[in-house]
Each structure stands twice: as C-alpha cells, then as structure tokens.
Amino acid sequence: MRKRILTLMIMISFIVLTGCTLLQSDFPPPGSKTDPSPEQKEGEKEPSLIPLDLDIDEFENIYGWMDNQTILYSFVRQGKYHLATYHLYKGESKVIFTSDSPFHNILIHKSKEMLLIHTSQNSQSAKVYFIDDAGDVKFSTSIESHELAFEWNEENANLMMTTAFFEDWSYKSFAVDVGDKSIQELEGIHPFVKWFGEDHILVQDWNPEQPNLFAPLVKQSLSDPSQREVIFNHLYRFDVFSNLLMTIEVPDVDSEHMEYHFYDSLLKPIGSSIQVPNLTQYSDWLIPYYDYLEENETFLTFVAKHHENADVYTEGFQLVAYHLKQQHKEILFEDMENKPIICSPNGELCLYGHQLEELLNLKTAERLKLIH
C-alpha cells in the first residue's frame, strides 16, 4: 500500500507530462516578426491594454482566454465568489457566474464555448458545473472526493474524464457526457489520462509495486478498456495538444538534457526533437511550464541556461518559442521565472504567473501587471 501511495504521489507531481535531435543552438533565428493582428492594421499604433480595476484583496485568480482579447477571472465580494470575463482593451467586466462556495478549479474548453467550475464546501465532496460562455448551466453533478483531476476532450466539449481521489489515495475514474447529462464510473482506467480522439486515451502504465521515473505509454479504448496498445516502452512524461502528442525524455546517455518530441495523430514525428538543459530535483527532473500555440504550430517553454540542481539554480530562464514546422527557435524574454503561462489563441499575448496576473506581449516584448 505504501508503494502504491508513493507511485500515485509521483504521478500527481507530474500531471503535465523519436527523428533526429536538434540542440537549441541548431534552430536558426526566425526570418520575420509576427504578422499584425486582425485588430491592428499595418502601421497603426498598438492598442493600449487596460489592467483590471479591482481591489487586490478581492482578486482571486485569472484562468485563461475566452478569445484573443478577453480573459476569465474570479473575485470575492461580500462573501460571494464571482466568475467574470474582462475585455483587455475596452476595460469591461461581466459577471457570468456566482457561487456561495469557493472555486477550486475552473477550466475553459478549447472551443471557448464551455466552462467547468469545481466548487466545494468541505474536503469530502465536490460540486461540478458545466456552463456556457454566457453563464447558463448545462449540467451539474456532485462527486464524492478529496481531490479531483479533470481532462477535457479538446475536440468535443461534451466529453470529460474525471478522477476522484480519496484521503487514502484510492481513486475512481468517471466519464462525463454533458450532452447526455450523465456521469459513468469506468473500471480499469488509470488516473491522469489524456484524450487521443473521442474514444481513446493515452496513459502511462505505472507499476504501483515498483515506483519508477519512467513508464510505458499506452493507448487505450474507452468503449473497451481491455484494448491496450503500448506506444512507447520507456517514457518520462507526455502531454497531448488536440491530437498532437508530445513526449518528454531524459536520455540515458546524456542525463543533463531533456528532449521534447512531437508526433501527429498517426504517431508520425513532426519535425525534429528539441534538446534543452535540465534541472534535477530530489529524485527526478524539473519540467518547466509550457504552452502550445496550435494556430502557429509553436511550442513555448521556459529554458534554463545550463544543467544544475533546481534548488540552487538562480540564473533565470529564457522564454523560448520553437516553431516546429519551420525548425527554428525565437527567444522571447530573458531572465524570467519558471511560472505558469497560457497564451491567447492567436499567440500574441500570454497570461503569466502563479495567478496568471501578468500579461506578456510577444509582439512588443512588453510586460504588464493586470492587478496592482
């Protein structure tokens, strides 16, 4: 049981996460700057971004993008928890949902048409709402749990996988169908899955009796969980962006570097892999925060200057854009901290920070605090 708990804790620590290999220096600089946005014509002055006019004591968190100019955030006022949209150029806020219970997690579907809201009044149960972008509740349900993990199907906003963890780290897996207003318990499904199409998931097949830093990556059918196919035998971590698979490896022959590999829906390599210096932790390697810009086929991540122990590393990170198809890299910001980052659909602006309270303009290299 102790080994099983240890394995689950390792998995929770890494919810985020084979072609020739290119070093960072092998990516030539890009040939041109980003094209003007649809909202800005050539030669026009960059429109002004307006910070949130909100008391810092009321502000809770920013969650992401509703479109290229509108973000989603929450605040507390008079004992109520409010979820609102905010237009960055007009300075306009609109409350779309109010709760008596605290927000534990809020997710925005890739389509921007559906939101998930996870609230809870105690540590033993949770209330989950699915609402549209106007705030109308499409489906809600209660789930007995100590912690919840969610994975939304990026192609179908009605489909979600949910894992409910209990205090002893046992768990149950559920499939949620918003359209049918149903939640179904699934047997034989590991936690921390990633969708790969509408009927398949990807999951690392950790052995609870033998905790390890590496595990096989398995493709599994939801309609028939007994249908399992091992895709990679030895993998550190992975992630999925729509139907693009990213794997993260630490080579045995060069444990001071980390490699990112990318594959399409048919598992064919996309371009060349990316190799960066890694930072060691107590028993594994740090995976810096990242985002994938689907519209530009660009992978953004924070990159350390050199290999070292994460606890003593103090030299900051570069925010680097790797343009996968063109095979070049672009250093966007120097001397950054490794913090969460979520970029707008067109890839021009990024929310940054542990509360996503800062805005990075990738076109102008400017930084703006949204909360003062």
Residue pairs with C-beta under 8 A, 6 or more apart in sequence:
3 208
3 209
3 210
3 211
4 169
4 208
4 209
5 168
5 169
6 211
7 206
7 207
7 208
7 211
8 165
8 169
8 171
8 191
8 208
9 169
10 206
10 211
10 213
10 284
11 191
11 192
11 204
11 206
12 192
14 237
14 284
14 287
15 149
15 192
16 237
16 239
16 287
16 290
17 236
17 237
17 238
17 239
17 246
17 247
17 248
17 287
18 247
18 249
18 261
18 269
18 273
19 261
19 269
19 271
19 272
19 273
20 272
20 273
21 259
21 272
21 273
21 275
22 272
22 273
22 274
22 275
22 327
23 275
24 274
24 275
24 276
24 303
24 320
24 329
27 322
27 327
27 328
27 329
28 327
28 328
29 328
29 329
29 330
30 323
30 326
30 328
30 330
31 328
33 363
34 347
34 348
34 362
34 363
36 42
36 44
37 68
37 346
37 348
37 363
38 346
39 47
39 68
39 69
39 89
40 46
40 47
46 361
46 363
46 364
47 89
48 89
49 88
49 89
49 359
49 361
49 368
50 88
50 89
50 90
50 91
51 368
51 369
51 370
51 371
51 372
52 59
52 73
52 86
52 93
52 370
52 371
53 91
54 75
54 371
56 371
56 372
58 75
58 76
58 77
59 73
59 75
59 355
59 357
59 371
60 73
60 74
60 75
60 76
60 81
60 103
60 355
61 73
61 74
61 103
61 106
61 355
61 356
62 71
62 72
62 73
62 351
62 355
62 356
62 357
62 370
63 71
63 72
63 73
63 74
63 106
63 107
63 108
63 356
64 71
64 72
64 108
64 342
64 351
64 356
65 71
65 72
65 108
65 112
65 342
65 343
65 344
65 345
65 351
66 72
66 85
66 108
66 112
66 133
67 112
67 344
67 345
68 344
68 345
68 346
68 348
68 349
69 87
69 88
69 89
69 344
70 85
70 86
70 87
70 88
71 85
71 86
71 88
71 351
71 370
72 83
72 84
72 85
72 86
72 106
72 108
72 115
73 83
73 84
73 85
73 86
74 81
74 82
74 83
74 84
74 103
74 106
75 81
75 82
75 84
76 82
79 100
80 98
80 99
80 100
81 98
81 99
81 100
81 101
81 102
81 103
81 119
82 95
82 97
82 98
83 95
83 96
83 97
83 98
83 99
83 103
83 106
83 115
83 117
83 135
84 93
84 94
84 95
84 96
85 93
85 94
85 96
86 92
86 93
86 94
87 93
88 349
88 359
95 135
96 131
96 133
96 134
96 135
97 115
97 117
97 129
97 131
97 135
99 117
99 119
100 121
101 119
101 120
101 121
101 127
102 119
102 120
103 117
103 118
103 119
104 118
104 119
104 120
104 126
104 148
105 116
105 117
105 118
105 148
105 150
106 115
106 116
106 117
106 118
107 115
107 116
107 150
107 152
108 115
109 115
109 116
109 152
109 154
109 157
110 152
110 154
110 157
110 242
111 157
112 133
112 345
113 132
113 133
113 157
114 130
114 131
114 132
114 133
114 138
114 157
114 158
114 178
115 130
115 131
115 132
115 133
116 128
116 129
116 130
116 150
116 152
116 160
117 128
117 129
117 130
117 131
118 126
118 127
118 128
118 148
118 150
119 126
119 127
119 128
119 129
120 126
120 127
121 127
123 146
123 167
124 144
124 145
124 146
125 142
125 143
125 144
125 145
126 142
126 143
126 144
126 145
126 148
126 164
127 140
127 141
127 142
128 140
128 141
128 142
128 143
128 148
128 162
128 176
129 137
129 139
129 140
130 137
130 138
130 139
130 140
130 176
130 178
131 137
131 138
132 138
138 178
139 176
139 178
139 181
141 176
141 183
143 162
143 164
143 174
143 183
144 164
145 164
145 165
145 166
146 165
146 166
146 167
147 164
147 165
148 162
148 163
148 164
148 165
149 162
149 163
149 165
149 191
149 192
150 160
150 161
150 162
151 160
151 161
151 162
151 192
151 193
151 194
151 195
152 159
152 160
152 195
153 159
153 160
153 161
153 195
153 198
154 195
154 240
154 241
154 242
155 195
155 197
155 198
155 242
155 243
156 198
157 178
158 177
158 178
158 179
158 180
159 175
159 176
159 177
159 178
159 195
159 198
160 175
160 176
160 178
161 173
161 174
161 175
161 176
161 189
161 193
161 195
161 201
162 173
162 174
162 175
162 176
162 183
163 171
163 172
163 173
163 174
163 191
163 192
163 193
164 171
164 172
164 173
164 174
165 171
165 191
171 191
172 185
173 185
173 186
173 189
173 190
173 191
173 193
174 183
174 184
174 185
174 186
175 183
175 184
175 186
175 222
176 182
176 183
177 183
177 184
186 222
186 225
187 225
188 225
188 226
189 201
189 203
189 220
189 222
189 225
190 203
190 204
190 205
190 206
192 203
192 204
193 201
193 202
193 203
193 220
194 201
194 202
194 203
194 238
194 239
194 240
195 201
195 202
195 240
196 202
196 219
196 240
196 243
196 245
196 265
197 243
197 265
199 221
199 222
199 223
200 219
200 220
200 221
200 222
201 219
201 220
201 222
202 217
202 218
202 219
202 220
202 231
202 238
202 240
202 245
203 217
203 218
203 220
204 215
204 216
204 217
204 218
204 235
204 237
204 238
205 215
205 216
205 217
205 218
205 230
206 212
206 215
207 215
213 236
213 283
213 284
214 234
214 235
214 236
215 234
215 235
216 230
216 231
216 232
216 233
216 234
216 235
217 230
217 231
217 232
217 235
217 238
217 247
218 228
218 229
218 230
218 231
219 228
219 229
219 230
219 231
220 227
220 228
220 229
221 227
221 228
231 267
232 247
235 247
235 248
235 249
236 247
236 248
236 249
236 250
236 258
236 285
237 247
237 248
237 287
238 245
238 246
238 247
238 248
239 245
239 246
239 248
240 246
241 292
241 294
242 294
243 264
243 265
244 262
244 263
244 264
244 265
244 270
244 292
244 294
245 262
245 263
245 264
245 267
246 260
246 261
246 262
246 263
246 292
246 299
247 260
247 261
247 263
248 258
248 259
248 260
248 287
249 258
249 259
249 261
250 257
250 258
250 259
250 278
250 285
251 257
251 259
255 278
256 277
256 278
256 307
257 275
257 276
257 277
257 278
257 307
258 275
258 276
258 277
258 278
258 285
258 287
259 273
259 274
259 275
260 273
260 274
260 276
260 299
260 301
260 322
261 269
261 273
262 269
262 270
262 271
262 273
262 299
262 324
263 269
263 270
264 270
270 324
270 325
271 324
271 325
271 327
272 327
274 299
274 322
276 301
276 303
276 304
277 303
277 304
277 305
277 306
277 307
278 285
278 286
278 304
278 307
279 285
279 286
279 304
279 307
279 308
279 309
279 310
279 313
280 286
280 307
280 308
280 309
280 310
281 309
281 310
281 311
286 310
286 338
288 301
288 302
288 303
288 304
288 317
288 338
289 301
289 302
289 338
289 339
289 340
289 341
290 299
290 300
290 301
290 302
290 341
291 299
291 300
291 301
291 341
291 342
291 343
291 350
292 298
292 299
292 300
293 299
293 300
293 321
293 343
293 347
294 345
295 345
295 346
295 347
296 323
296 347
297 323
297 324
297 325
298 321
298 322
298 323
298 324
298 347
299 321
299 322
299 324
300 319
300 320
300 321
300 322
300 332
300 341
300 343
300 350
301 319
301 320
301 322
302 317
302 318
302 319
302 320
302 336
302 338
302 341
303 317
303 318
303 319
303 320
304 313
304 315
304 317
305 315
305 316
305 317
305 318
306 315
316 334
316 335
316 336
316 337
317 335
317 336
317 337
317 338
318 331
318 332
318 333
318 334
318 336
319 331
319 332
319 333
319 336
319 341
319 360
320 329
320 330
320 331
320 332
321 329
321 330
321 332
321 362
322 328
322 329
323 329
323 330
332 360
332 362
332 365
333 360
333 365
333 367
339 352
339 353
339 354
340 352
340 353
340 354
340 356
341 350
341 351
341 352
341 360
342 350
342 351
342 356
343 349
343 350
343 351
343 362
344 350
347 362
348 361
348 362
348 363
349 359
349 360
349 361
349 362
350 359
350 360
350 362
351 358
351 359
351 360
352 358
352 359
352 360
352 367
355 371
357 369
357 370
357 371
358 367
358 368
358 369
358 370
359 367
359 368
359 369
359 370
360 366
360 367
361 367
361 368
